[in-house]
């Protein structure tokens, strides 16, 4: 469970809200489907608690002796190589929130503030753009070139 005093920032999206619980279950099932014998998380219970909106990374709470959290890059296919999907382990919420791990400045950049190392800025994405993106993805015959944006 995500601590109540921990702010999850863009590009991460919490999965503990009522409308995202089904997505959390789907991601946990996908993780189990991707793992092969020999993988670090094989046969370890994992619960999805957050996902990145810009890539296939999912934050899982895991039942492990030393590490309580894992960021997993899902591949969306059954893997035979135990090195995939890739995983980054964290001892707890403090370590994850400090940004230990891959791309810490990009993960925890403040809204609208540019990262000094990457130059990326994460701001809220207007809902209208998300809806248009979903609409374009659902209609393969439509082309983004034909859509007029405001």
C-alpha positions in Angstrom: 0.0 0.0 0.0 1.4 3.4 -1.0 1.9 5.6 2.2 -0.6 8.4 2.4 2.0 11.0 2.9 4.0 10.0 -0.3 3.3 12.1 -3.3 3.3 10.1 -6.5 4.4 12.4 -9.3 4.1 12.4 -13.1 5.0 10.3 -15.0 3.8 7.8 -12.4 0.1 7.0 -11.9 -1.3 5.4 -8.7 -3.2 2.1 -9.1 -4.8 2.1 -5.6 -7.8 4.2 -6.6 -11.2 2.6 -7.1 -11.1 3.1 -10.9 -7.6 1.7 -11.3 -7.8 -1.5 -9.2 -8.8 -3.6 -12.2 -5.7 -2.3 -14.1 -3.5 -3.2 -11.1 -4.8 -6.8 -11.2 -4.2 -7.0 -15.0 -0.6 -5.8 -14.6 0.0 -8.3 -11.8 -1.4 -11.1 -14.0 0.8 -9.9 -16.9 3.9 -10.1 -14.7 3.2 -13.7 -13.7 2.7 -14.6 -17.4 6.0 -13.1 -18.4 8.2 -14.6 -15.7 10.2 -17.8 -16.4 11.9 -20.1 -13.9 15.1 -18.5 -12.7 13.8 -15.0 -12.8 14.3 -12.9 -9.7 10.6 -12.5 -9.1 9.5 -16.0 -10.2 6.9 -17.4 -7.7 7.0 -14.2 -5.6 3.7 -12.6 -4.9 3.6 -9.1 -6.4 0.9 -6.4 -6.4 0.9 -3.5 -8.8 0.7 -0.2 -7.1 1.8 2.4 -9.7 2.6 2.5 -13.4 4.5 4.9 -15.6 2.4 6.7 -18.3 5.3 7.1 -20.6 6.7 3.5 -20.7 6.0 0.0 -19.7 7.4 0.3 -16.2 5.3 -0.9 -13.3 6.0 -0.5 -9.6 5.1 -3.7 -7.6 5.0 -4.3 -3.9 6.6 -7.8 -3.4 6.8 -10.4 -0.8 10.6 -10.5 -0.4 12.9 -10.8 2.6 15.1 -7.7 1.9 13.3 -5.7 -0.8 9.7 -4.6 -0.6 9.4 -2.9 -4.0 10.3 -3.7 -7.6 10.1 -1.6 -10.8 9.6 -4.0 -13.6 9.8 -3.2 -17.3 7.0 -5.4 -18.8 7.7 -6.9 -22.3 4.1 -8.0 -23.0 5.1 -11.5 -24.1 6.1 -14.7 -22.4 9.8 -14.7 -21.7 12.1 -17.7 -21.8 15.2 -15.8 -20.7 15.2 -15.3 -16.9 16.9 -11.8 -17.4 13.6 -10.5 -18.8 11.5 -8.6 -17.8 14.1 -6.3 -16.3 13.7 -5.5 -12.6 15.1 -2.9 -10.2 14.6 -3.7 -6.5 14.1 -1.2 -3.7 14.2 -1.8 0.1 11.3 0.5 0.8 9.3 3.5 -0.1 12.0 6.0 1.1 14.6 4.5 -1.2 12.2 4.5 -4.2 11.0 8.1 -3.5 14.6 9.4 -3.3 14.9 8.3 -6.8 17.5 5.5 -6.4 17.4 3.6 -9.7 17.1 4.3 -13.4 16.4 7.9 -14.5 15.7 9.3 -11.0 15.4 12.9 -12.2 13.0 12.0 -14.9 10.8 9.9 -12.5 10.6 12.5 -9.8 10.7 15.8 -11.7 8.3 18.3 -10.3 5.3 19.2 -12.5 6.3 21.8 -15.1 10.0 21.9 -14.0 12.8 20.9 -16.4 15.3 18.2 -15.3 18.8 19.7 -15.4 20.3 16.5 -16.9 17.6 15.5 -19.4 15.9 18.7 -20.3 12.5 17.0 -20.1 9.6 18.7 -18.4 6.7 16.8 -17.0 3.4 18.7 -16.8 -0.1 17.5 -16.6 -1.4 16.2 -19.9 -4.8 17.8 -20.9 -7.6 15.2 -20.9 -8.6 16.2 -24.4 -5.2 15.0 -25.8 -5.5 11.7 -24.0 -9.0 11.2 -25.3 -7.9 12.0 -28.9 -4.9 9.6 -28.5 -7.2 6.8 -27.4 -9.6 7.6 -30.3 -6.8 7.5 -32.8 -5.5 4.2 -31.4 -9.0 2.7 -31.5 -9.6 3.6 -35.2 -6.7 2.3 -37.4 -8.2 3.9 -40.5 -7.9 7.4 -39.1 -4.7 9.2 -39.4 -3.2 11.7 -37.1 -2.4 13.8 -40.2 -6.2 14.2 -40.8 -6.9 15.3 -37.3 -6.9 19.1 -36.6 -5.8 19.9 -33.1 -6.7 23.2 -31.4 
